[in-house]
């Protein structure tokens, strides 16, 4: 589990808001909800999580370190590929997929032992048997122990959308096709949480379930693949940093699935999943709740259970993606002087601070002008005001937190109501009227 500081939480909020606005405001037929984290225990029976949401694990008896079996084998396969043994790596992964699909735990252990896969901590291959490990966190509801019921912290936000399908459809007078979006915390008891905020036990998801007429899932699946990739590209990231990874082994409820993968420093990893879930969810919730969840299509004059296309993106993974892409160490040395800077080249619309306002000195009326600029801008976007240290040091601090614009107020500002604006990425500076500062910043961030 990780805490986000003042700039990290602002970055996270900006990503969340950008996703929410692009989903709900820019689509005519998608609305948002905020479902509860605690849900009736039967919800998770209907969703399949009680019976299917578990991972095979294995322990090294010497180090006492626990591994998810697929992660252990995948890491070894990556090592083989790095050694130029791609064919062996592919064969190993194919065998793993077959054994996982068959829940053949003895076969998985044998696969690990036959390939002499070792624990990274102990360096030995002294393994326990493979066992199932439930990924849901349980807790108790109620204040008296013997009257409590075991409930689950939600491992995904999607089920809150499905159980509210009919409420939203009727109160919003929604017509198929339509979508329901949600952002919220989810919890998974990961065996090995790893790679910083890429895989955590407490994380945040941004999900949208799109309800469609049965038989149209193929075209809508392709539509959302394209739409979601365009959203990622709108962040200013090069297209060669993304790829689709189509699933060969599908979840029990899906008839098509793909991941949008980003090239992190540790390689291509999933940031978003897109799945055609058929009518599995509504059908099961209808069965377990004994409540009719069909939709009446007035154009066809018939009832049916809608199919669903899901888009699910990890907010924390997106934060890591943005940080990975933005972080840069630049050598600015010249023949006369050594110099460098650390800069976060965030897209302006996502930057935690949009504008830094910096009076050159703390006297002669310069802070007063700077404060006036702050007052005219802070209601429209996030600003930062600072007087301390040389202007060069203040520029470097703003570069390090990714602030795209800095405005310096100097003595000329007193004479002609102009100021110097500095652009983070190019470090170029220009003189502009103070009255244009807000306009220039807003043009880049909205």
C-alpha positions in Angstrom: 0.0 0.0 0.0 1.2 3.5 -0.8 0.2 7.0 0.2 0.2 9.8 -2.4 1.7 13.1 -1.3 0.5 16.6 -2.2 1.7 16.5 -5.9 1.0 12.8 -6.4 -2.6 13.1 -5.2 -3.1 16.2 -7.5 -1.7 14.2 -10.5 -3.9 11.3 -9.7 -7.0 13.5 -9.4 -6.2 15.2 -12.7 -6.0 11.8 -14.5 -9.2 10.7 -12.8 -11.0 13.8 -13.8 -9.7 13.6 -17.4 -11.0 10.0 -17.7 -14.3 10.9 -16.1 -14.9 13.9 -18.4 -13.9 12.0 -21.5 -16.3 9.1 -20.7 -19.3 11.0 -19.3 -19.3 14.5 -20.8 -18.0 13.6 -24.3 -20.3 10.7 -24.9 -24.1 11.2 -25.2 -25.1 7.9 -23.7 -22.7 7.2 -20.8 -23.4 8.2 -17.2 -21.5 7.8 -14.0 -22.3 6.3 -10.6 -20.6 5.8 -7.2 -21.5 2.3 -5.8 -20.7 1.2 -2.3 -17.5 -0.8 -1.5 -19.4 -3.2 0.8 -21.9 -5.3 -1.1 -24.2 -8.2 -0.3 -22.0 -11.4 -0.1 -24.2 -13.1 -2.7 -23.0 -10.5 -5.2 -19.6 -12.2 -5.3 -21.2 -15.6 -5.7 -23.1 -14.4 -8.7 -20.0 -12.7 -10.2 -18.0 -15.9 -9.9 -15.4 -14.4 -7.6 -16.1 -16.8 -4.7 -15.5 -19.8 -6.9 -13.0 -18.5 -9.4 -11.1 -15.5 -8.0 -8.0 -17.3 -6.7 -4.5 -17.8 -7.9 -2.1 -20.9 -7.6 0.8 -20.1 -5.3 4.0 -21.8 -4.3 6.4 -21.4 -1.4 10.1 -21.7 -1.3 10.8 -23.8 1.8 14.2 -22.2 2.4 13.4 -18.5 2.1 9.8 -18.9 3.1 9.0 -16.5 0.2 5.7 -17.0 -1.5 5.2 -16.7 -5.2 2.3 -16.6 -7.6 3.0 -19.5 -9.9 2.4 -17.6 -13.1 4.6 -14.7 -12.0 7.4 -17.1 -11.1 7.3 -18.9 -14.4 6.9 -15.7 -16.4 9.9 -14.1 -14.8 12.0 -17.2 -15.7 10.6 -17.0 -19.3 11.8 -13.4 -19.5 15.3 -14.5 -18.4 15.3 -17.1 -21.1 14.2 -14.6 -23.7 16.9 -12.1 -22.6 19.4 -14.9 -23.2 18.2 -15.3 -26.8 16.1 -18.5 -26.0 12.8 -17.1 -27.2 11.5 -20.5 -28.5 12.1 -22.1 -25.1 10.4 -19.2 -23.4 7.3 -19.5 -25.6 7.2 -23.3 -25.1 7.4 -22.8 -21.3 4.6 -20.1 -21.3 2.3 -22.3 -23.5 2.7 -25.2 -21.1 2.0 -23.0 -18.2 -1.2 -21.7 -19.8 -2.4 -25.2 -20.5 -1.8 -26.3 -16.9 -3.4 -23.2 -15.5 -6.5 -23.7 -17.6 -6.8 -27.4 -16.4 -6.0 -26.4 -12.8 -3.3 -29.0 -12.9 -1.3 -28.0 -9.8 0.9 -31.1 -9.8 1.8 -30.4 -13.4 2.7 -26.8 -12.6 5.0 -27.9 -9.8 6.6 -30.4 -12.1 7.1 -27.7 -14.8 8.9 -25.5 -12.2 11.1 -28.4 -11.1 11.9 -29.7 -14.6 13.1 -26.2 -15.6 15.1 -25.9 -12.4 13.4 -22.5 -11.6 15.0 -21.1 -8.4 13.9 -18.7 -5.7 15.4 -15.3 -6.2 16.1 -14.9 -2.5 17.4 -18.3 -1.4 18.8 -19.5 -4.8 17.3 -22.9 -4.2 14.5 -24.9 -5.9 13.1 -26.4 -2.7 9.4 -25.9 -3.4 6.2 -26.6 -1.6 3.1 -28.0 -3.4 1.1 -25.6 -5.4 -2.0 -24.3 -3.6 -5.0 -22.0 -4.4 -4.9 -18.6 -2.8 -8.1 -16.5 -2.5 -7.5 -13.0 -3.6 -10.5 -11.4 -1.9 -10.1 -9.7 1.5 -12.8 -10.7 4.0 -14.1 -8.6 6.9 -17.0 -8.7 9.4 -20.2 -6.7 9.3 -21.8 -5.8 12.6 -20.7 -4.9 16.1 -21.4 -8.2 17.9 -19.1 -11.1 16.9 -21.6 -13.9 16.9 -24.1 -11.9 14.9 -21.7 -10.8 12.2 -21.7 -11.9 8.6 -18.6 -12.4 6.6 -18.5 -9.9 3.7 -15.8 -9.0 1.1 -14.0 -5.9 0.2 -14.7 -5.6 -3.5 -11.9 -6.9 -5.8 -13.3 -4.8 -8.7 -15.8 -2.0 -9.2 -17.7 -3.6 -12.1 -20.3 -5.5 -10.0 -21.6 -2.2 -8.5 -22.4 -1.2 -12.0 -24.2 -4.4 -12.9 -26.4 -4.5 -9.8 -27.4 -0.8 -10.5 -28.1 -1.5 -14.2 -31.8 -1.4 -14.0 -31.9 1.6 -11.6 -29.8 3.7 -14.0 -31.6 2.5 -17.1 -35.1 3.4 -15.8 -34.3 6.6 -13.9 -32.1 7.9 -16.7 -34.5 6.7 -19.4 -31.4 5.2 -21.1 -31.7 3.3 -24.4 -29.4 0.5 -25.4 -26.6 1.0 -26.3 -25.6 3.0 -23.2 -22.8 2.9 -20.6 -22.2 3.3 -16.9 -18.9 4.5 -15.6 -17.4 4.4 -12.2 -14.1 5.3 -10.4 -13.4 3.7 -7.1 -11.1 1.7 -4.8 -10.7 -2.1 -5.1 -8.8 -4.6 -3.0 -7.0 -7.7 -3.9 -4.9 -9.9 -1.5 -2.1 -10.2 -4.0 0.4 -12.9 -3.1 3.3 -10.7 -4.4 2.6 -7.0 -4.7 5.4 -5.7 -6.8 6.9 -3.2 -9.2 6.0 -0.1 -7.0 2.4 1.0 -7.6 1.9 -1.3 -10.7 0.5 -4.1 -8.5 -1.0 -3.2 -5.1 -3.4 -4.7 -2.7 -5.4 -1.4 -2.4 -5.8 0.4 -5.7 -8.2 2.5 -7.8 -10.0 1.5 -11.0 -11.7 3.5 -13.7 -14.3 1.2 -15.3 -17.1 1.5 -17.8 -19.6 -1.1 -18.7 -21.3 -0.6 -22.1 -24.7 -2.4 -22.5 -25.5 -3.4 -26.0 -27.9 -5.5 -28.1 -26.8 -9.2 -28.3 -25.2 -9.9 -31.7 -23.6 -6.5 -31.9 -20.7 -7.2 -29.5 -18.0 -7.7 -32.2 -18.5 -4.2 -33.7 -18.7 -2.5 -30.3 -15.7 -4.4 -29.1 -13.7 -3.0 -32.0 -15.1 0.5 -31.4 -14.0 0.6 -27.8 -10.6 -0.8 -28.6 -10.0 2.1 -31.0 -11.7 4.7 -28.7 -9.6 3.7 -25.7 -6.4 3.7 -27.6 -7.1 7.2 -28.9 -7.6 8.3 -25.2 -4.1 7.1 -24.3 -2.6 8.8 -27.4 -4.4 12.0 -26.4 -2.0 12.1 -23.4 0.8 13.0 -25.8 2.5 9.7 -25.6 4.0 8.2 -28.8 2.0 5.4 -30.4 5.1 3.1 -30.4 4.9 3.0 -26.6 1.6 1.2 -26.8 0.4 -2.1 -28.2 -2.6 -4.4 -28.0 -2.2 -7.9 -26.5 -5.1 -10.1 -27.5 -6.0 -12.8 -25.1 -5.7 -16.4 -26.3 -6.9 -17.8 -23.0 -10.2 -16.1 -22.2 -12.0 -15.6 -18.9 -15.0 -17.9 -18.4 -17.4 -15.0 -19.1 -15.7 -13.5 -22.2 -15.9 -14.1 -26.0 -13.1 -11.6 -26.8 -10.5 -9.7 -24.7 -7.5 -7.5 -25.2 -5.1 -5.5 -23.1 -3.7 -2.1 -23.9 0.0 -2.4 -22.9 2.4 0.4 -22.3 6.2 0.1 -22.4 7.2 0.7 -18.8 10.9 0.6 -17.7 10.3 -3.0 -16.8 8.8 -3.8 -20.3 5.3 -3.9 -21.9 2.7 -4.2 -19.2 -1.1 -3.9 -19.1 -2.7 -0.6 -18.2 -6.2 -1.2 -19.5 -8.3 -4.2 -20.4 -11.2 -4.3 -22.9 -13.5 -7.3 -22.8 -16.6 -8.6 -24.4 -18.4 -10.1 -21.4 -21.5 -11.4 -23.2 -24.6 -11.5 -20.9 -22.7 -13.4 -18.1 -23.0 -10.7 -15.5 -26.7 -9.7 -15.9 -27.7 -13.3 -16.3 -26.0 -14.4 -13.1 -27.3 -11.4 -11.1 -30.8 -12.1 -12.3 -30.5 -15.7 -11.3 -29.1 -15.0 -7.8 -31.2 -12.0 -7.0 -34.4 -13.5 -8.5 -35.1 -10.1 -10.0 -35.8 -9.6 -13.7 -33.0 -7.6 -15.3 -34.1 -7.8 -18.9 -34.3 -4.7 -21.1 -37.4 -3.9 -23.3 -36.3 -2.7 -26.7 -39.2 -0.6 -28.1 -37.7 -0.7 -31.6 -37.6 -4.5 -31.7 -40.6 -4.9 -29.4 -38.9 -7.6 -27.3 -37.1 -8.2 -24.0 -33.5 -9.3 -23.8 -30.5 -9.4 -21.5 -28.0 -6.9 -22.9 -24.5 -8.0 -23.6 -21.6 -5.9 -22.1 -18.4 -4.4 -23.4 -16.1 -3.5 -20.5 -13.2 -1.0 -20.4 -11.2 -1.2 -17.2 -8.1 0.9 -16.5 -6.0 1.0 -13.4 -5.7 4.6 -12.1 -2.5 3.9 -10.2 -1.0 2.1 -13.2 -1.9 5.2 -15.3 -0.1 7.4 -12.7 3.0 5.2 -13.1 2.7 5.3 -16.9 2.5 9.1 -16.9 5.5 9.3 -14.5 7.5 6.9 -16.5 6.9 8.8 -19.7 7.4 12.2 -18.2 10.6 11.7 -16.2 13.8 13.0 -17.8 17.3 13.9 -16.7 18.7 16.5 -19.1 22.4 17.5 -19.5 22.5 21.2 -20.1 26.3 21.6 -19.9 28.1 24.1 -22.1 31.8 24.6 -22.7 31.9 27.1 -19.9 29.6 25.5 -17.3 28.3 22.2 -16.2 24.6 22.1 -15.7 21.7 19.6 -15.6 18.1 19.3 -14.6 15.5 16.7 -13.6 12.2 17.5 -15.3 8.8 15.9 -15.4 7.3 16.6 -18.8 3.7 16.0 -17.9 0.9 16.8 -20.4 -0.1 20.3 -19.3 -3.7 19.2 -18.6 -2.4 16.6 -16.1 0.4 18.6 -14.3 -0.2 18.9 -10.6 0.6 22.6 -10.7 -0.2 24.5 -13.9 1.4 27.9 -13.2 4.2 29.1 -10.9 4.2 32.9 -10.1 7.6 34.1 -9.0 8.4 37.7 -8.1 12.1 38.3 -8.8 12.7 39.8 -5.4 10.6 40.2 -2.2 10.3 44.0 -2.3 9.8 47.1 -4.5 6.1 46.2 -5.1 6.9 43.0 -7.1 5.2 40.6 -4.6 2.0 42.7 -4.8 1.8 42.4 -8.6 2.6 38.7 -8.4 -0.2 38.3 -5.8 -2.6 40.0 -8.1 -1.8 37.5 -10.9 -2.3 34.7 -8.4 -5.7 36.0 -7.4 -6.8 36.2 -11.0 -5.7 32.7 -11.9 -6.1 30.4 -8.9 -9.9 30.0 -9.3 -9.4 28.6 -12.8 -6.4 26.3 -12.4 -3.8 25.2 -9.8 -1.1 27.9 -9.1 2.0 28.0 -6.9 3.6 31.2 -5.4 7.1 31.4 -4.2 9.6 34.2 -3.3 12.5 32.3 -1.8 15.9 31.6 -3.5 17.3 32.7 -6.8 15.0 32.5 -9.9 17.1 29.8 -11.3 16.7 27.5 -8.3 12.9 28.2 -8.3 12.8 27.2 -12.0 14.5 23.9 -11.3 12.1 23.1 -8.4 9.2 23.7 -10.8 10.8 21.6 -13.5 11.1 18.7 -10.9 7.4 18.7 -10.1 6.4 19.2 -13.8 5.0 22.7 -13.7 4.5 23.7 -17.4 4.6 27.5 -17.0 6.5 29.9 -14.8 5.8 33.6 -14.7 8.4 36.0 -13.4 7.5 39.5 -12.2 10.4 42.0 -12.3 10.9 45.7 -12.3 9.8 46.1 -15.9 6.5 44.7 -14.8 6.0 47.9 -12.8 6.5 50.0 -15.9 4.6 48.3 -18.6 2.4 45.5 -17.0 4.3 42.7 -18.7 6.0 39.6 -17.3 8.3 36.9 -18.4 6.7 33.5 -19.1 9.0 30.5 -19.2 8.0 27.2 -20.9 9.1 24.1 -19.0 9.9 21.8 -22.0 11.9 24.2 -24.1 13.0 26.5 -21.3 12.3 29.4 -23.7 11.2 32.7 -22.2 9.2 35.5 -23.7 7.7 38.8 -22.6 3.9 38.9 -22.5 1.3 41.3 -21.1 0.1 40.2 -17.7 -3.4 40.3 -18.9 -2.7 37.4 -21.3 -1.2 35.0 -18.7 -4.5 33.2 -17.9 -5.4 32.9 -21.6 -2.1 31.3 -22.5 -2.2 28.8 -19.7 -5.9 27.9 -20.3 -5.3 27.3 -24.0 -2.8 24.5 -23.1 -4.7 22.8 -20.2 -8.3 22.7 -21.5 
